[in-house]
């Protein structure tokens, strides 16, 4: 995909739905020219609001549909804007489950104007089932109490810190946002369920004994909609180290008002039991808390409380950094 990007937010109704845009803007700000929003859009990734024409004037090459909605659907009322972008000379990239190439008007416009469509959530190639066979190298996996709690942000922050220390490390993307940021990976939630663990084994294969793969987490074992993806990811990653990610102000699982957020201790026990199927030596090495909705005093108190309860380094990657998580890798 050609940079720079113009980030398309459509008319999403909350900031969480723009997490793909947020992630790309945070980790790859030099790639992002501005944001293109439709009327009544409630999300804002703090870039200049540009029209499609203004984006081109500033050098944008690719329109990135940077939203993550339930089911990964492409709203049909966005079609005209996407076709307009193709006509003007943009390539278009999307991380949604609905394929750009499956919308007749979009596919026709891409062909007519000789533009490229990138459906990054849809992997290509042949995949195998997982084996669970022990392989060299070290792997750290982020797991969570819920969706969208820091399972991508935490390993990316750790990768940055580890590279600064001269350590051998790779971020392994398992979702569309991570793929946009790293330029490679496979979105495991678009893989046939039988092959999820095998795909993850392929993403983070055998490696040097002192090389760490930091594996982006997905979903939650406690989320009825996404637990299956999480379980396959855990088994395929064969993690030596686990990090629990949590957002403490939520009263229920994302999108499910009837489903309470799990207790941290129970969540850790279940994730550890799942991980030890393919790595009996798996262990938690830290806890990552997203305290964005808490003031400083409450955040500090909560981090201290959790750390004392579990006797593990407990950080907020934004407020405190991730040095102590990296220190605890072994």
N, C-alpha and C positions, 0 to 999 in steps of 0.2 A: 504494500500500500504506500502510495506516495504521500509524503508530508509537504507542507503543513496541512492540518486538518481544520475544517469548520465543523464545530460540534452541534449536532441537531438534537434539540430537546423536545421537539414536537409541542404538545400541550399537556404534558404530564402534570399531575395534580399534587405531587409532594416531592421533596428533595431526595428521599430514599430511592425513588424511581429513576433518578439521574445518577445512580452510583457508578455506572460505567463511565459517563462523562467526568464525574468527580475524580475517579481513579486516574484516568488518562491525564487530566489537567494537573493533578497533583504530582504525578511521577514523571510526566513528559511535557512540562509546560512549554518548552521550546517548539514542540510540534503543533501547538494549538493557536490558531489565528484569532478565533472569536467563537461566539455562540449564535445559533439561528433558532429562534423560538417562534412558535405560532401564538396567536392571540389566546389569552387566558392560561398560559403556561405558568405554573406555580414554582417551578424549579429554576435555580440560577447558579451557574458554576463560576461566576465572578469573572467572566470574560466580556469583552465588548460585544454588544448586540449588533449583529451585522445582517444585512440582507444577503441573498445569494450573490447578487451583483457586487456588493461591497467586499464579500469574501474573496471573490476572484480578483478584484482590484488589489487586494493585499497579498495575493499569492497562494491562496488555498487551492489544494489539488484534490482532496478527498473530503466528501461529506460523510461524517461518521454519525450513525444513529446510535447515540450513547445512552440509551435507556434500558432499564431492566424491569419489565412489568410481569405480573403473574401469568404464567404460561408462555411468556416470550412472544406475544402476539404483535403483529405489525398492523396498527390501525389503518383501515382502508382510506380514511380521510386524509392520511399523510401522502397518499399516492401522487397527487398532483404536484406537491412540493418536490418529491423525489424525482419525478419525471422532468420537472423544470430544471432541477440541478443537473441531470444528465444532459439535457438539451444545451445548457450553458457551458458544459465542458468538465463537470466534476465526475470523478469516479465516486461510487457510493459503497460504504462498508456498513455492515450491521452485525450485531451480536445476538439478534433475536432468534427464536426457534423458527418463526415464519421466514421462509427464504425470500429474499428480494427477487431472485430468479424465478420464483413460482407465481409472481404477480404479473399477468400478461402485459399490462401497460408498461411496467417497469422493464421487463425483459425486452420488449419491443424497442423501447427508447434506447436502452443500452446498446442493442444491436445497430439501430439506425445511426446513432451518433458515435459509434465505435468507442464506448466507454466500458470500464470494468466494474463488475459487481463482486463484492467480497462478503460472503456469508460465513463469517469466521467461526460461528458456533457449530458448523457442520463439518465434521472431519471426513477425510477421504482416505482411501487405502484399505488394506486388509488387516484385520485384527484377530488376535488369538485370545483364548480364555486365560485367566491367570493360573499360575502354577504354585505360588507360595514357596518356591525354592529359594533358600537363602542366597543372597548375592552380596558381593563386597560393596564398600562405600557406606556412607552414613546418610540417614534421611530423617528430617524433622517435619512433622505434619501439624498444621493448625486445625483444630477441631473446635466446635462451638456449641453453646447452649441453644442457638437459634441461627437463622439466616442473617446476613449483613451485620456481623458483629466484629469484623476485623480479621477474618481468616485469610484475606489477601494482603491487607495492609501490613499486618505483623510480619510475615515472612519477607515482604519487600523491604521493610525497615531493617530487618535483621541482615538481609543480603547486603544492603548499603553499609551497615556497620562492619560486617565481616570482611568485605572487600577493602574497607579502609584499614583493617588490621593485617591485610595481606593473606587472608585465609582463602582456601580453595572452596568455592561455593557457587551454586547455581540456583536461581529461582525457577521453579517448575510450574508453569501455568496450567490450570485445570478448568478455567472458565474464560468466558469471552473477554472480560475486562483485562485479566492477566495476559491474555494473548495479545490484545491491542498494545499493552505496555511493554511486554518482553519481545514481541515479534514472533513467538513460536509457542507451541503447546497444543493441547487437545481439550476441548470442552467436554468433560465427561458426562454431563447431563444430556448430551445429544448422542451418546453411544448406546447401542443395544445392551440391555442390562447384563446379559451373559458375558460381555466383553469388557466391562468397566475395570475390573481388577487387572486384566491383561493389558489394557491400554495404559493404566497407571504404571505397571511394571515397565512398559516401553518408554514412558515419559521420563522415568528416573531409573535407568538401567544400572547394571554393575559399573562400579567406578573405583577410583583410587581409595585406599583405606582411610585417608585423611581428608577426603572431599565430602562436603555436605551438600545434599540436595534439600532445598527448602520448598516443601510442597504446599501449594495453595489449597486451602480447605474449601469444602462445599457443603451447604445445607447443615443439617443436624440430625443425629440419631433420634432426637426427640421431636422432630417435625414430621407429622404424618405424610406430608406431601413429598419430602425429599430425603427421608431416612435411607431409602434404598441406594441412592447415589452416594451418600456418605459412607455407608457400609462397604460398598465396593471400592471406594477410594481408600479407606483405611486398610483393607486387606491387600490391595495392590501396592500401596506405598511402603508397606512393611516397615513402619517407622521405628527408629531407635529412640527418638524423642518426640513427645507430644506437647503441644501448648494449647491450653484451654482459652478460648476467646468468649467474652461475655459483655453484654450491655445491661447494666444493672437497673435502669429506669423502666424497662418494659414490664408490662403487666400480663402480657400473653404473647404467644408465638406470632411471628409476622403473618398477618393475613388471616389468623384463626383466633377470634376473640374467645372461643370456648376452650382453647388449649393453653394451659398455664406454662410459663417458663420453668424448666426443670431446676431442681436444687443442684448446686454446683457439685457437691460431693457425689450425688447419684450419677450426674452426668459424667464425671471423671471415671467413676467405677465402670460404667457401661462402655465408655470409649476404650478404656484400658483392656477390658475383657475382650472386646472385638479385635484390638490391635494384637493381642497376644496369640491369636490364632496363627498369624504368619510371622510374628516375632515375639517369642516368649520373654525376651528381655526388654520389651518396650516399657517406657516410663514417662511420666510427666516431668518436665524440667522447668515449667513456669506457667504463669497465668497472665493473659493480656486482657485488660479491661478498657472498654470504650466509655470514657467518662465525659463525653462531649456535652451531655445535657445536665451535668452537675457543676456547681461552682467549685472553686479551688479547694475550699475547706472541706466540703462534703466528699470531694473526690479523694483528697489525701487521706481522710479518715476511712473511706471505704477500702482503698488500696491497702492500708495498714491492717485493717480488720481481716481481709481475705488472706493476706500474707501470714498473719499470725495463726489463722485457722488451719492453713494447709502447709505451712513451713516451706513455701516455694516462692521464688522471686515473683512479685506481682507488680506489673507495670501498666501504664497507659503509654502506648508508643508515641503519642503526640505530646503529652504533658511531661513525661519522664524519660522518654527514649527507651531503647531496647538493650542497652549495654548489659544489663544484669541477666537477661535471657541468654545472650551470647556467652557471657561468662560461665553460665551453668551447663553449656553443652560439653559433653565429654566423649 
